[in-house]
Amino acid sequence: MFTGIIIATGRVLSIEARGGDVELAIDAAALDAARMTLGDSVSVQGCCLTVTRRVGTAFHADVSRETLSKTTLGNLHPGSKVNLEPSLRAGDALGGHLVSGHVDAVGRLTCATQDARSWRLEFELPAALMRFVAAKGSICIDGVSLTVNQVGGRRFDVNIIPHTREVTTLGDLVVDAGVNVEIDTIARYLERLLSKPEE
């Protein structure tokens, strides 16, 4: 589990094909090395990946074809900046909301406008997921915990403050860019509990 509070950004060092999957190497010099030991989980752009080896300040992680097809990780290239968060540990502050690192869909940035000192970002999602998105509810975009402002049709918007623009990859987004979206875990389970039982 994660919180959606980005600890640092890293850079992709390499992407190597490995038997149909790929292995990512990410320079994570700003992360505590103790949180990147073999087998640890690290959120990379909102995707939960497992550390398979360490080389200096970098860690390596395998990415399956399923993950490549359902997230934006397949669009990364050497030099790409990525949001990083080590997994939540007992006693850690829960500053955002509970995030699993299991991406529900790739959304699309449709509009970005300045709103005083912050920026208002509007995203589009597949219609089937919109029932899980609620005004003033939580949503995770590229690993960042955000509060939904408004919802309409297949779109919703959020505001990001100057700090978030500076310390995450959200400040680099351009219109039409794809983003990894994870809906609120509580909303997902509520929908399941309230749905009509299968016969």
SULVEN-V949738 format. One record per backbone hydrogen bond with DSSP energy under -0.5 kcal/mol. NH is the residue of the N-H (numbers start at 0). CO is the residue of the C=O. E is the energy in kcal/mol with one decimal. If there is no record, write none. Layout:
NH&CO&E, NH&CO&E
This chain:
1&98&-3.3, 5&3&-0.7, 6&83&-1.8, 7&83&-1.5, 9&81&-2.4, 10&26&-1.4, 11&79&-2.4, 12&24&-3.5, 13&24&-1.3, 15&22&-2.3, 17&20&-3.1, 20&17&-1.6, 21&62&-2.0, 22&15&-2.7, 23&21&-0.5, 23&60&-3.1, 24&13&-2.3, 25&58&-2.7, 26&10&-3.1, 27&25&-0.6, 27&56&-2.2, 30&27&-1.9, 34&31&-2.2, 35&32&-1.6, 38&50&-2.9, 39&36&-2.5, 41&48&-2.7, 42&84&-3.3, 43&41&-0.6, 43&46&-2.7, 44&42&-0.5, 44&82&-2.1, 46&43&-1.7, 47&100&-2.6, 48&41&-2.5, 48&46&-0.6, 50&39&-2.9, 51&59&-2.9, 52&59&-0.9, 54&57&-2.2, 57&54&-2.2, 58&25&-2.1, 59&52&-2.7, 60&23&-2.1, 61&49&-0.5, 62&21&-3.0, 67&63&-2.3, 68&64&-2.1, 69&65&-1.3, 70&66&-1.0, 74&71&-2.1, 75&72&-1.4, 78&11&-3.0, 79&76&-2.7, 81&9&-2.3, 83&7&-2.5, 84&42&-1.4, 86&40&-1.6, 87&0&-3.5, 91&88&-2.6, 94&92&-1.0, 96&2&-2.0, 98&1&-2.4, 102&100&-0.8, 103&180&-2.4, 104&180&-1.5, 106&104&-0.7, 106&178&-2.7, 107&123&-1.9, 108&176&-2.4, 109&107&-0.5, 109&121&-3.0, 110&121&-1.3, 112&119&-2.2, 114&117&-3.2, 117&114&-1.9, 118&159&-2.2, 119&112&-3.3, 120&118&-0.6, 120&157&-2.8, 121&110&-2.8, 122&155&-3.0, 123&107&-2.4, 124&153&-2.5, 128&125&-1.8, 129&125&-0.6, 129&126&-1.1, 131&128&-2.0, 132&129&-1.5, 133&131&-0.6, 135&147&-2.8, 136&133&-2.5, 138&145&-2.1, 139&181&-2.2, 140&138&-0.5, 140&143&-2.3, 141&139&-0.5, 141&179&-3.1, 143&140&-2.2, 144&3&-2.8, 144&142&-0.5, 145&138&-2.9, 147&136&-2.7, 148&156&-3.5, 149&156&-0.6, 151&154&-3.0, 154&151&-2.3, 155&122&-1.9, 156&149&-1.7, 157&120&-2.3, 158&146&-0.5, 159&118&-2.6, 164&160&-2.1, 165&161&-1.9, 166&162&-2.3, 167&163&-1.2, 170&167&-0.6, 171&168&-1.7, 172&169&-1.1, 175&108&-3.5, 176&173&-2.2, 178&106&-2.1, 180&104&-2.6, 181&139&-2.3, 183&137&-0.6, 184&97&-0.6, 187&183&-1.8, 188&184&-2.1, 189&185&-2.5, 190&186&-2.2, 191&187&-1.6, 192&188&-2.5, 193&189&-2.3, 194&190&-1.0
